[in-house]
């Protein structure tokens, strides 16, 4: 069984930083685009950033210049470095990947930014 497991969420003060990680595990024969989405209370899930296997990244306008997505293909892992966090970044962050040709979601990790 393949799965995505996130880690790195938590509570941080406004202006602070956090780094999220998401590792794919199991019997993997294909791992293409990976990304991060987030869902704040009462809001729809939204794209944060995605990265192709070759390293091409796409960011939501709201996080450009503050967040950086990266990946380590040897470790089947994607990262999200989040700097200059503010209260609007508070949400559950979900990892997503095209894993074995199927869209797969992680369980989510909570990020809370206190002002």
Biopython code that builds the backbone (N, CA, C, O; Angstrom):
import numpy as np
from Bio.PDB.StructureBuilder import StructureBuilder

atoms = [
    (1, "UNK", "N", (0.848, -1.191, 0.000)),
    (1, "UNK", "CA", (0.000, 0.000, 0.000)),
    (1, "UNK", "C", (0.881, 1.238, 0.000)),
    (1, "UNK", "O", (1.804, 1.366, 0.804)),
    (2, "UNK", "N", (0.577, 2.142, -0.917)),
    (2, "UNK", "CA", (1.359, 3.365, -0.994)),
    (2, "UNK", "C", (0.652, 4.459, -0.203)),
    (2, "UNK", "O", (-0.575, 4.475, -0.097)),
    (3, "UNK", "N", (1.432, 5.355, 0.340)),
    (3, "UNK", "CA", (0.848, 6.438, 1.104)),
    (3, "UNK", "C", (1.788, 7.624, 1.160)),
    (3, "UNK", "O", (2.984, 7.517, 0.885)),
    (4, "UNK", "N", (1.206, 8.766, 1.529)),
    (4, "UNK", "CA", (1.968, 9.984, 1.748)),
    (4, "UNK", "C", (1.858, 10.337, 3.224)),
    (4, "UNK", "O", (0.763, 10.349, 3.787)),
    (5, "UNK", "N", (2.975, 10.620, 3.834)),
    (5, "UNK", "CA", (2.983, 10.951, 5.262)),
    (5, "UNK", "C", (3.640, 12.307, 5.451)),
    (5, "UNK", "O", (4.809, 12.505, 5.119)),
    (6, "UNK", "N", (2.854, 13.246, 5.998)),
    (6, "UNK", "CA", (3.360, 14.600, 6.231)),
    (6, "UNK", "C", (3.907, 14.737, 7.646)),
    (6, "UNK", "O", (3.522, 14.000, 8.554)),
    (7, "UNK", "N", (4.806, 15.690, 7.812)),
    (7, "UNK", "CA", (5.311, 16.040, 9.126)),
    (7, "UNK", "C", (5.787, 17.483, 9.103)),
    (7, "UNK", "O", (5.999, 18.064, 8.039)),
    (8, "UNK", "N", (5.951, 18.053, 10.292)),
    (8, "UNK", "CA", (6.535, 19.381, 10.378)),
    (8, "UNK", "C", (5.581, 20.497, 10.737)),
    (8, "UNK", "O", (6.016, 21.636, 10.905)),
    (9, "UNK", "N", (4.306, 20.215, 10.860)),
    (9, "UNK", "CA", (3.375, 21.267, 11.239)),
    (9, "UNK", "C", (3.535, 21.647, 12.693)),
    (9, "UNK", "O", (4.298, 21.024, 13.431)),
    (10, "UNK", "N", (2.802, 22.683, 13.103)),
    (10, "UNK", "CA", (2.866, 23.095, 14.488)),
    (10, "UNK", "C", (2.402, 24.515, 14.682)),
    (10, "UNK", "O", (1.766, 25.107, 13.810)),
    (11, "UNK", "N", (2.729, 25.053, 15.844)),
    (11, "UNK", "CA", (2.360, 26.413, 16.219)),
    (11, "UNK", "C", (3.581, 27.315, 16.111)),
    (11, "UNK", "O", (4.656, 26.981, 16.610)),
    (12, "UNK", "N", (3.411, 28.447, 15.463)),
    (12, "UNK", "CA", (4.523, 29.382, 15.278)),
    (12, "UNK", "C", (3.987, 30.808, 15.386)),
    (12, "UNK", "O", (2.827, 31.067, 15.065)),
    (13, "UNK", "N", (4.823, 31.714, 15.831)),
    (13, "UNK", "CA", (4.427, 33.116, 15.908)),
    (13, "UNK", "C", (4.493, 33.766, 14.535)),
    (13, "UNK", "O", (5.246, 33.336, 13.661)),
    (14, "UNK", "N", (3.701, 34.794, 14.365)),
    (14, "UNK", "CA", (3.724, 35.545, 13.111)),
    (14, "UNK", "C", (5.140, 36.024, 12.830)),
    (14, "UNK", "O", (5.840, 36.505, 13.721)),
    (15, "UNK", "N", (5.545, 35.883, 11.577)),
    (15, "UNK", "CA", (6.893, 36.236, 11.187)),
    (15, "UNK", "C", (7.868, 35.078, 11.239)),
    (15, "UNK", "O", (8.993, 35.180, 10.749)),
    (16, "UNK", "N", (7.437, 33.982, 11.830)),
    (16, "UNK", "CA", (8.297, 32.818, 11.976)),
    (16, "UNK", "C", (8.298, 31.916, 10.757)),
    (16, "UNK", "O", (7.714, 32.232, 9.721)),
    (17, "UNK", "N", (8.978, 30.772, 10.910)),
    (17, "UNK", "CA", (9.145, 29.826, 9.810)),
    (17, "UNK", "C", (8.817, 28.410, 10.257)),
    (17, "UNK", "O", (8.942, 28.060, 11.431)),
    (18, "UNK", "N", (8.398, 27.613, 9.295)),
    (18, "UNK", "CA", (8.203, 26.181, 9.485)),
    (18, "UNK", "C", (8.598, 25.478, 8.206)),
    (18, "UNK", "O", (8.544, 26.055, 7.120)),
    (19, "UNK", "N", (8.996, 24.225, 8.345)),
    (19, "UNK", "CA", (9.303, 23.396, 7.185)),
    (19, "UNK", "C", (8.470, 22.133, 7.243)),
    (19, "UNK", "O", (8.555, 21.365, 8.201)),
    (20, "UNK", "N", (7.671, 21.923, 6.224)),
    (20, "UNK", "CA", (6.864, 20.715, 6.117)),
    (20, "UNK", "C", (7.577, 19.694, 5.225)),
    (20, "UNK", "O", (8.277, 20.045, 4.276)),
    (21, "UNK", "N", (7.375, 18.437, 5.561)),
    (21, "UNK", "CA", (7.905, 17.348, 4.746)),
    (21, "UNK", "C", (6.786, 16.371, 4.421)),
    (21, "UNK", "O", (5.839, 16.212, 5.192)),
    (22, "UNK", "N", (6.904, 15.726, 3.284)),
    (22, "UNK", "CA", (5.936, 14.713, 2.888)),
    (22, "UNK", "C", (6.690, 13.610, 2.164)),
    (22, "UNK", "O", (7.311, 13.836, 1.126)),
    (23, "UNK", "N", (6.623, 12.418, 2.728)),
    (23, "UNK", "CA", (7.341, 11.292, 2.150)),
    (23, "UNK", "C", (6.356, 10.264, 1.602)),
    (23, "UNK", "O", (5.383, 9.893, 2.259)),
    (24, "UNK", "N", (6.633, 9.824, 0.400)),
    (24, "UNK", "CA", (5.854, 8.743, -0.203)),
    (24, "UNK", "C", (6.503, 7.421, 0.165)),
    (24, "UNK", "O", (7.725, 7.283, 0.119)),
    (25, "UNK", "N", (5.680, 6.456, 0.530)),
    (25, "UNK", "CA", (6.218, 5.155, 0.904)),
    (25, "UNK", "C", (5.358, 4.038, 0.318)),
    (25, "UNK", "O", (4.230, 4.259, -0.123)),
    (26, "UNK", "N", (5.923, 2.839, 0.327)),
    (26, "UNK", "CA", (5.229, 1.694, -0.238)),
    (26, "UNK", "C", (5.892, 1.274, -1.536)),
    (26, "UNK", "O", (7.030, 1.648, -1.821)),
    (27, "UNK", "N", (5.169, 0.496, -2.313)),
    (27, "UNK", "CA", (5.679, 0.010, -3.582)),
    (27, "UNK", "C", (5.418, 1.062, -4.656)),
    (27, "UNK", "O", (4.322, 1.146, -5.209)),
    (28, "UNK", "N", (6.442, 1.863, -4.941)),
    (28, "UNK", "CA", (6.307, 3.011, -5.833)),
    (28, "UNK", "C", (6.970, 2.709, -7.173)),
    (28, "UNK", "O", (8.153, 2.371, -7.229)),
    (29, "UNK", "N", (6.203, 2.834, -8.242)),
    (29, "UNK", "CA", (6.816, 2.689, -9.563)),
    (29, "UNK", "C", (6.753, 3.994, -10.352)),
    (29, "UNK", "O", (7.391, 4.130, -11.396)),
    (30, "UNK", "N", (5.972, 4.959, -9.840)),
    (30, "UNK", "CA", (5.865, 6.238, -10.531)),
    (30, "UNK", "C", (5.504, 7.325, -9.522)),
    (30, "UNK", "O", (4.549, 7.189, -8.757)),
    (31, "UNK", "N", (6.286, 8.407, -9.535)),
    (31, "UNK", "CA", (6.011, 9.534, -8.648)),
    (31, "UNK", "C", (6.296, 10.802, -9.420)),
    (31, "UNK", "O", (7.457, 11.164, -9.611)),
    (32, "UNK", "N", (5.292, 11.459, -9.853)),
    (32, "UNK", "CA", (5.467, 12.630, -10.706)),
    (32, "UNK", "C", (5.228, 13.916, -9.925)),
    (32, "UNK", "O", (5.890, 14.144, -8.912)),
    (33, "UNK", "N", (4.313, 14.752, -10.363)),
    (33, "UNK", "CA", (4.115, 16.031, -9.696)),
    (33, "UNK", "C", (3.703, 15.836, -8.238)),
    (33, "UNK", "O", (2.844, 15.013, -7.921)),
    (34, "UNK", "N", (4.329, 16.603, -7.375)),
    (34, "UNK", "CA", (3.989, 16.617, -5.956)),
    (34, "UNK", "C", (3.636, 18.048, -5.565)),
    (34, "UNK", "O", (4.069, 19.001, -6.212)),
    (35, "UNK", "N", (2.858, 18.189, -4.517)),
    (35, "UNK", "CA", (2.478, 19.541, -4.141)),
    (35, "UNK", "C", (1.865, 19.635, -2.772)),
    (35, "UNK", "O", (1.662, 18.641, -2.075)),
    (36, "UNK", "N", (1.579, 20.856, -2.414)),
    (36, "UNK", "CA", (0.962, 21.167, -1.141)),
    (36, "UNK", "C", (-0.303, 21.989, -1.378)),
    (36, "UNK", "O", (-0.334, 22.901, -2.204)),
    (37, "UNK", "N", (-1.331, 21.637, -0.634)),
    (37, "UNK", "CA", (-2.589, 22.364, -0.616)),
    (37, "UNK", "C", (-2.908, 22.684, 0.842)),
    (37, "UNK", "O", (-2.345, 22.086, 1.759)),
    (38, "UNK", "N", (-3.806, 23.623, 1.040)),
    (38, "UNK", "CA", (-4.194, 23.923, 2.417)),
    (38, "UNK", "C", (-5.679, 24.237, 2.495)),
    (38, "UNK", "O", (-6.303, 24.674, 1.528)),
    (39, "UNK", "N", (-6.216, 23.998, 3.679)),
    (39, "UNK", "CA", (-7.629, 24.274, 3.911)),
    (39, "UNK", "C", (-7.798, 24.914, 5.273)),
    (39, "UNK", "O", (-7.525, 24.307, 6.308)),
    (40, "UNK", "N", (-8.257, 26.158, 5.247)),
    (40, "UNK", "CA", (-8.540, 26.876, 6.478)),
    (40, "UNK", "C", (-9.994, 26.602, 6.887)),
    (40, "UNK", "O", (-10.811, 26.219, 6.050)),
    (41, "UNK", "N", (-10.310, 26.794, 8.149)),
    (41, "UNK", "CA", (-11.677, 26.536, 8.619)),
    (41, "UNK", "C", (-12.701, 27.346, 7.829)),
    (41, "UNK", "O", (-12.561, 28.559, 7.675)),
    (42, "UNK", "N", (-13.726, 26.668, 7.335)),
    (42, "UNK", "CA", (-14.788, 27.333, 6.599)),
    (42, "UNK", "C", (-14.437, 27.705, 5.168)),
    (42, "UNK", "O", (-15.219, 28.365, 4.484)),
    (43, "UNK", "N", (-13.275, 27.287, 4.718)),
    (43, "UNK", "CA", (-12.851, 27.632, 3.355)),
    (43, "UNK", "C", (-12.567, 26.378, 2.551)),
    (43, "UNK", "O", (-12.389, 25.290, 3.098)),
    (44, "UNK", "N", (-12.529, 26.559, 1.233)),
    (44, "UNK", "CA", (-12.207, 25.440, 0.355)),
    (44, "UNK", "C", (-10.710, 25.162, 0.359)),
    (44, "UNK", "O", (-9.899, 26.040, 0.651)),
    (45, "UNK", "N", (-10.366, 23.934, 0.031)),
    (45, "UNK", "CA", (-8.958, 23.590, -0.102)),
    (45, "UNK", "C", (-8.379, 24.354, -1.292)),
    (45, "UNK", "O", (-9.004, 24.451, -2.348)),
    (46, "UNK", "N", (-7.191, 24.888, -1.105)),
    (46, "UNK", "CA", (-6.563, 25.686, -2.163)),
    (46, "UNK", "C", (-5.128, 25.251, -2.405)),
    (46, "UNK", "O", (-4.456, 24.723, -1.519)),
    (47, "UNK", "N", (-4.684, 25.485, -3.619)),
    (47, "UNK", "CA", (-3.311, 25.180, -4.003)),
    (47, "UNK", "C", (-2.346, 26.115, -3.282)),
    (47, "UNK", "O", (-2.585, 27.318, -3.186)),
    (48, "UNK", "N", (-1.270, 25.553, -2.784)),
    (48, "UNK", "CA", (-0.179, 26.354, -2.235)),
    (48, "UNK", "C", (0.986, 26.359, -3.228)),
    (48, "UNK", "O", (1.436, 27.419, -3.663)),
    (49, "UNK", "N", (1.461, 25.183, -3.575)),
    (49, "UNK", "CA", (2.571, 25.071, -4.513)),
    (49, "UNK", "C", (2.656, 23.647, -5.036)),
    (49, "UNK", "O", (2.283, 22.697, -4.348)),
    (50, "UNK", "N", (3.149, 23.510, -6.253)),
    (50, "UNK", "CA", (3.420, 22.197, -6.827)),
    (50, "UNK", "C", (4.809, 22.199, -7.445)),
    (50, "UNK", "O", (5.363, 23.250, -7.766)),
    (51, "UNK", "N", (5.357, 21.008, -7.605)),
    (51, "UNK", "CA", (6.680, 20.880, -8.211)),
    (51, "UNK", "C", (6.698, 19.607, -9.046)),
    (51, "UNK", "O", (6.268, 18.545, -8.596)),
    (52, "UNK", "N", (7.198, 19.731, -10.260)),
    (52, "UNK", "CA", (7.293, 18.575, -11.146)),
    (52, "UNK", "C", (8.481, 17.713, -10.764)),
    (52, "UNK", "O", (9.310, 18.110, -9.945)),
    (53, "UNK", "N", (8.561, 16.552, -11.349)),
    (53, "UNK", "CA", (9.688, 15.676, -11.052)),
    (53, "UNK", "C", (11.003, 16.336, -11.474)),
    (53, "UNK", "O", (12.050, 16.099, -10.872)),
    (54, "UNK", "N", (10.932, 17.153, -12.502)),
    (54, "UNK", "CA", (12.134, 17.839, -12.962)),
    (54, "UNK", "C", (12.461, 19.108, -12.186)),
    (54, "UNK", "O", (13.504, 19.723, -12.410)),
    (55, "UNK", "N", (11.570, 19.504, -11.271)),
    (55, "UNK", "CA", (11.873, 20.639, -10.406)),
    (55, "UNK", "C", (11.183, 21.944, -10.766)),
    (55, "UNK", "O", (11.466, 22.974, -10.155)),
    (56, "UNK", "N", (10.295, 21.926, -11.735)),
    (56, "UNK", "CA", (9.565, 23.145, -12.075)),
    (56, "UNK", "C", (8.469, 23.393, -11.034)),
    (56, "UNK", "O", (7.650, 22.518, -10.755)),
    (57, "UNK", "N", (8.473, 24.588, -10.476)),
    (57, "UNK", "CA", (7.560, 24.907, -9.373)),
    (57, "UNK", "C", (6.525, 25.944, -9.784)),
    (57, "UNK", "O", (6.777, 26.825, -10.607)),
    (58, "UNK", "N", (5.352, 25.803, -9.176)),
    (58, "UNK", "CA", (4.257, 26.760, -9.350)),
    (58, "UNK", "C", (3.772, 27.148, -7.959)),
    (58, "UNK", "O", (3.627, 26.293, -7.085)),
    (59, "UNK", "N", (3.522, 28.431, -7.756)),
    (59, "UNK", "CA", (3.104, 28.926, -6.449)),
    (59, "UNK", "C", (1.800, 29.712, -6.546)),
    (59, "UNK", "O", (1.515, 30.351, -7.558)),
    (60, "UNK", "N", (1.026, 29.651, -5.483)),
    (60, "UNK", "CA", (-0.107, 30.552, -5.351)),
    (60, "UNK", "C", (0.432, 31.958, -5.131)),
    (60, "UNK", "O", (1.482, 32.138, -4.514)),
    (61, "UNK", "N", (-0.290, 32.954, -5.637)),
    (61, "UNK", "CA", (0.170, 34.338, -5.478)),
    (61, "UNK", "C", (0.361, 34.711, -4.014)),
    (61, "UNK", "O", (1.249, 35.494, -3.678)),
    (62, "UNK", "N", (-0.467, 34.154, -3.152)),
    (62, "UNK", "CA", (-0.444, 34.525, -1.737)),
    (62, "UNK", "C", (0.828, 34.071, -1.015)),
    (62, "UNK", "O", (1.136, 34.571, 0.067)),
    (63, "UNK", "N", (1.562, 33.136, -1.603)),
    (63, "UNK", "CA", (2.756, 32.629, -0.915)),
    (63, "UNK", "C", (4.053, 32.919, -1.679)),
    (63, "UNK", "O", (5.141, 32.623, -1.185)),
    (64, "UNK", "N", (3.944, 33.490, -2.867)),
    (64, "UNK", "CA", (5.145, 33.775, -3.650)),
    (64, "UNK", "C", (6.097, 34.673, -2.867)),
    (64, "UNK", "O", (5.684, 35.666, -2.269)),
    (65, "UNK", "N", (7.361, 34.313, -2.882)),
    (65, "UNK", "CA", (8.366, 35.091, -2.181)),
    (65, "UNK", "C", (8.513, 34.733, -0.715)),
    (65, "UNK", "O", (9.460, 35.171, -0.062)),
    (66, "UNK", "N", (7.586, 33.942, -0.187)),
    (66, "UNK", "CA", (7.655, 33.537, 1.223)),
    (66, "UNK", "C", (7.841, 32.028, 1.380)),
    (66, "UNK", "O", (8.529, 31.578, 2.296)),
    (67, "UNK", "N", (7.235, 31.257, 0.499)),
    (67, "UNK", "CA", (7.306, 29.804, 0.579)),
    (67, "UNK", "C", (8.185, 29.269, -0.552)),
    (67, "UNK", "O", (8.231, 29.833, -1.645)),
    (68, "UNK", "N", (8.876, 28.175, -0.264)),
    (68, "UNK", "CA", (9.687, 27.500, -1.282)),
    (68, "UNK", "C", (9.404, 26.008, -1.242)),
    (68, "UNK", "O", (9.514, 25.368, -0.196)),
    (69, "UNK", "N", (9.037, 25.463, -2.393)),
    (69, "UNK", "CA", (8.813, 24.021, -2.501)),
    (69, "UNK", "C", (10.038, 23.383, -3.126)),
    (69, "UNK", "O", (10.655, 23.947, -4.030)),
    (70, "UNK", "N", (10.383, 22.210, -2.640)),
    (70, "UNK", "CA", (11.519, 21.476, -3.191)),
    (70, "UNK", "C", (11.240, 19.980, -3.027)),
    (70, "UNK", "O", (10.313, 19.580, -2.323)),
    (71, "UNK", "N", (12.054, 19.173, -3.686)),
    (71, "UNK", "CA", (11.861, 17.732, -3.560)),
    (71, "UNK", "C", (13.188, 17.008, -3.676)),
    (71, "UNK", "O", (14.152, 17.500, -4.263)),
    (72, "UNK", "N", (13.199, 15.820, -3.093)),
    (72, "UNK", "CA", (14.349, 14.930, -3.182)),
    (72, "UNK", "C", (13.828, 13.641, -3.809)),
    (72, "UNK", "O", (13.193, 12.829, -3.136)),
    (73, "UNK", "N", (14.093, 13.461, -5.083)),
    (73, "UNK", "CA", (13.548, 12.301, -5.793)),
    (73, "UNK", "C", (14.108, 10.984, -5.249)),
    (73, "UNK", "O", (13.423, 9.961, -5.273)),
    (74, "UNK", "N", (15.322, 11.005, -4.771)),
    (74, "UNK", "CA", (15.923, 9.779, -4.221)),
    (74, "UNK", "C", (15.194, 9.334, -2.952)),
    (74, "UNK", "O", (15.158, 8.146, -2.630)),
    (75, "UNK", "N", (14.618, 10.298, -2.240)),
    (75, "UNK", "CA", (13.915, 9.996, -0.993)),
    (75, "UNK", "C", (12.401, 10.009, -1.160)),
    (75, "UNK", "O", (11.665, 9.797, -0.195)),
    (76, "UNK", "N", (11.935, 10.256, -2.383)),
    (76, "UNK", "CA", (10.488, 10.336, -2.635)),
    (76, "UNK", "C", (9.808, 11.320, -1.683)),
    (76, "UNK", "O", (8.736, 11.047, -1.141)),
    (77, "UNK", "N", (10.445, 12.449, -1.496)),
    (77, "UNK", "CA", (9.990, 13.415, -0.494)),
    (77, "UNK", "C", (9.885, 14.809, -1.090)),
    (77, "UNK", "O", (10.718, 15.227, -1.895)),
    (78, "UNK", "N", (8.843, 15.516, -0.678)),
    (78, "UNK", "CA", (8.668, 16.914, -1.050)),
    (78, "UNK", "C", (8.662, 17.751, 0.216)),
    (78, "UNK", "O", (8.175, 17.317, 1.260)),
    (79, "UNK", "N", (9.207, 18.956, 0.115)),
    (79, "UNK", "CA", (9.317, 19.855, 1.251)),
    (79, "UNK", "C", (8.619, 21.174, 0.944)),
    (79, "UNK", "O", (8.465, 21.560, -0.215)),
    (80, "UNK", "N", (8.203, 21.855, 2.004)),
    (80, "UNK", "CA", (7.672, 23.202, 1.865)),
    (80, "UNK", "C", (8.280, 24.057, 2.970)),
    (80, "UNK", "O", (7.931, 23.922, 4.143)),
    (81, "UNK", "N", (9.191, 24.934, 2.575)),
    (81, "UNK", "CA", (9.788, 25.882, 3.512)),
    (81, "UNK", "C", (8.906, 27.114, 3.548)),
    (81, "UNK", "O", (8.687, 27.754, 2.519)),
    (82, "UNK", "N", (8.401, 27.449, 4.720)),
    (82, "UNK", "CA", (7.468, 28.555, 4.869)),
    (82, "UNK", "C", (8.093, 29.616, 5.763)),
    (82, "UNK", "O", (8.366, 29.371, 6.938)),
    (83, "UNK", "N", (8.313, 30.786, 5.201)),
    (83, "UNK", "CA", (8.895, 31.904, 5.939)),
    (83, "UNK", "C", (7.899, 33.057, 6.031)),
    (83, "UNK", "O", (6.907, 33.093, 5.302)),
    (84, "UNK", "N", (8.171, 33.984, 6.922)),
    (84, "UNK", "CA", (7.319, 35.165, 7.101)),
    (84, "UNK", "C", (5.851, 34.780, 7.227)),
    (84, "UNK", "O", (4.983, 35.365, 6.580)),
    (85, "UNK", "N", (5.595, 33.800, 8.060)),
    (85, "UNK", "CA", (4.230, 33.309, 8.233)),
    (85, "UNK", "C", (3.345, 34.353, 8.886)),
    (85, "UNK", "O", (3.792, 35.126, 9.733)),
    (86, "UNK", "N", (2.083, 34.366, 8.481)),
    (86, "UNK", "CA", (1.108, 35.256, 9.093)),
    (86, "UNK", "C", (-0.175, 34.483, 9.393)),
    (86, "UNK", "O", (-0.307, 33.316, 9.025)),
    (87, "UNK", "N", (-1.097, 35.129, 10.050)),
    (87, "UNK", "CA", (-2.307, 34.448, 10.516)),
    (87, "UNK", "C", (-3.096, 33.841, 9.366)),
    (87, "UNK", "O", (-3.766, 32.823, 9.544)),
    (88, "UNK", "N", (-3.025, 34.450, 8.194)),
    (88, "UNK", "CA", (-3.760, 33.946, 7.031)),
    (88, "UNK", "C", (-3.219, 32.612, 6.537)),
    (88, "UNK", "O", (-3.865, 31.933, 5.738)),
    (89, "UNK", "N", (-2.037, 32.235, 7.008)),
    (89, "UNK", "CA", (-1.456, 30.948, 6.613)),
    (89, "UNK", "C", (-1.936, 29.800, 7.504)),
    (89, "UNK", "O", (-1.623, 28.639, 7.241)),
    (90, "UNK", "N", (-2.680, 30.116, 8.538)),
    (90, "UNK", "CA", (-3.202, 29.081, 9.423)),
    (90, "UNK", "C", (-4.168, 28.174, 8.668)),
    (90, "UNK", "O", (-5.148, 28.643, 8.089)),
    (91, "UNK", "N", (-3.884, 26.872, 8.679)),
    (91, "UNK", "CA", (-4.691, 25.918, 7.918)),
    (91, "UNK", "C", (-4.160, 24.508, 8.166)),
    (91, "UNK", "O", (-3.106, 24.315, 8.772)),
    (92, "UNK", "N", (-4.919, 23.539, 7.682)),
    (92, "UNK", "CA", (-4.396, 22.186, 7.578)),
    (92, "UNK", "C", (-3.728, 22.082, 6.211)),
    (92, "UNK", "O", (-4.340, 22.390, 5.188)),
    (93, "UNK", "N", (-2.498, 21.656, 6.199)),
    (93, "UNK", "CA", (-1.741, 21.538, 4.960)),
    (93, "UNK", "C", (-1.708, 20.075, 4.525)),
    (93, "UNK", "O", (-1.361, 19.184, 5.300)),
    (94, "UNK", "N", (-2.076, 19.856, 3.276)),
    (94, "UNK", "CA", (-2.146, 18.511, 2.725)),
    (94, "UNK", "C", (-1.126, 18.331, 1.606)),
    (94, "UNK", "O", (-0.975, 19.190, 0.738)),
    (95, "UNK", "N", (-0.449, 17.229, 1.642)),
    (95, "UNK", "CA", (0.444, 16.835, 0.564)),
    (95, "UNK", "C", (-0.364, 16.094, -0.495)),
    (95, "UNK", "O", (-1.280, 15.336, -0.174)),
    (96, "UNK", "N", (-0.021, 16.318, -1.743)),
    (96, "UNK", "CA", (-0.680, 15.636, -2.850)),
    (96, "UNK", "C", (0.388, 15.198, -3.841)),
    (96, "UNK", "O", (1.387, 15.887, -4.043)),
    (97, "UNK", "N", (0.163, 14.049, -4.450)),
    (97, "UNK", "CA", (1.135, 13.567, -5.433)),
    (97, "UNK", "C", (0.465, 12.685, -6.455)),
    (97, "UNK", "O", (-0.523, 12.007, -6.171)),
    (98, "UNK", "N", (1.020, 12.707, -7.652)),
    (98, "UNK", "CA", (0.645, 11.730, -8.666)),
    (98, "UNK", "C", (1.508, 10.511, -8.399)),
    (98, "UNK", "O", (2.648, 10.427, -8.855)),
    (99, "UNK", "N", (0.954, 9.581, -7.664)),
    (99, "UNK", "CA", (1.683, 8.439, -7.147)),
    (99, "UNK", "C", (1.144, 7.178, -7.795)),
    (99, "UNK", "O", (-0.032, 6.843, -7.655)),
    (100, "UNK", "N", (2.025, 6.482, -8.509)),
    (100, "UNK", "CA", (1.606, 5.291, -9.260)),
    (100, "UNK", "C", (0.410, 5.608, -10.160)),
    (100, "UNK", "O", (-0.547, 4.840, -10.261)),
    (101, "UNK", "N", (0.506, 6.775, -10.812)),
    (101, "UNK", "CA", (-0.467, 7.237, -11.803)),
    (101, "UNK", "C", (-1.828, 7.587, -11.201)),
    (101, "UNK", "O", (-2.815, 7.715, -11.925)),
    (102, "UNK", "N", (-1.877, 7.742, -9.876)),
    (102, "UNK", "CA", (-3.136, 8.092, -9.208)),
    (102, "UNK", "C", (-2.907, 9.275, -8.292)),
    (102, "UNK", "O", (-1.876, 9.364, -7.625)),
    (103, "UNK", "N", (-3.865, 10.180, -8.259)),
    (103, "UNK", "CA", (-3.789, 11.289, -7.325)),
    (103, "UNK", "C", (-3.949, 10.775, -5.908)),
    (103, "UNK", "O", (-4.901, 10.059, -5.599)),
    (104, "UNK", "N", (-3.016, 11.145, -5.055)),
    (104, "UNK", "CA", (-2.998, 10.629, -3.693)),
    (104, "UNK", "C", (-2.834, 11.787, -2.721)),
    (104, "UNK", "O", (-2.074, 12.721, -2.978)),
    (105, "UNK", "N", (-3.553, 11.721, -1.600)),
    (105, "UNK", "CA", (-3.476, 12.759, -0.575)),
    (105, "UNK", "C", (-2.879, 12.197, 0.706)),
    (105, "UNK", "O", (-3.069, 11.029, 1.045)),
    (106, "UNK", "N", (-2.159, 13.054, 1.402)),
    (106, "UNK", "CA", (-1.731, 12.734, 2.739)),
    (106, "UNK", "C", (-2.838, 13.032, 3.735)),
    (106, "UNK", "O", (-3.925, 13.471, 3.359)),
    (107, "UNK", "N", (-2.551, 12.789, 5.012)),
    (107, "UNK", "CA", (-3.583, 12.933, 6.035)),
    (107, "UNK", "C", (-3.718, 14.370, 6.511)),
    (107, "UNK", "O", (-4.706, 14.711, 7.162)),
    (108, "UNK", "N", (-2.759, 15.209, 6.204)),
    (108, "UNK", "CA", (-2.803, 16.610, 6.597)),
    (108, "UNK", "C", (-2.017, 16.879, 7.865)),
    (108, "UNK", "O", (-1.899, 16.020, 8.739)),
    (109, "UNK", "N", (-1.484, 18.081, 7.948)),
    (109, "UNK", "CA", (-0.771, 18.514, 9.137)),
    (109, "UNK", "C", (-1.191, 19.953, 9.452)),
    (109, "UNK", "O", (-1.263, 20.796, 8.558)),
    (110, "UNK", "N", (-1.464, 20.219, 10.713)),
    (110, "UNK", "CA", (-1.959, 21.524, 11.122)),
    (110, "UNK", "C", (-0.821, 22.534, 11.255)),
    (110, "UNK", "O", (0.208, 22.256, 11.871)),
    (111, "UNK", "N", (-1.027, 23.701, 10.670)),
    (111, "UNK", "CA", (-0.127, 24.836, 10.848)),
    (111, "UNK", "C", (-0.948, 25.968, 11.454)),
    (111, "UNK", "O", (-1.952, 26.395, 10.883)),
    (112, "UNK", "N", (-0.515, 26.444, 12.605)),
    (112, "UNK", "CA", (-1.210, 27.533, 13.283)),
    (112, "UNK", "C", (-0.226, 28.670, 13.518)),
    (112, "UNK", "O", (0.834, 28.478, 14.114)),
    (113, "UNK", "N", (-0.591, 29.855, 13.042)),
    (113, "UNK", "CA", (0.247, 31.032, 13.198)),
    (113, "UNK", "C", (-0.445, 31.981, 14.171)),
    (113, "UNK", "O", (-1.562, 32.437, 13.926)),
    (114, "UNK", "N", (0.228, 32.266, 15.262)),
    (114, "UNK", "CA", (-0.341, 33.154, 16.269)),
    (114, "UNK", "C", (0.138, 34.582, 16.028)),
    (114, "UNK", "O", (1.300, 34.808, 15.689)),
    (115, "UNK", "N", (-0.759, 35.532, 16.203)),
    (115, "UNK", "CA", (-0.410, 36.946, 15.969)),
    (115, "UNK", "C", (-0.094, 37.659, 17.280)),
    (115, "UNK", "O", (0.220, 38.849, 17.276)),
]
sb = StructureBuilder()
sb.init_structure("model")
sb.init_model(0)
sb.init_chain("A")
sb.init_seg("    ")
for serial, (resi, resn, name, xyz) in enumerate(atoms, 1):
    if name == "N":
        sb.init_residue(resn, " ", resi, " ")
    sb.init_atom(name, np.array(xyz, "f"), 0.0, 1.0, " ", f" {name:<3s}", serial, name[0])
structure = sb.get_structure()
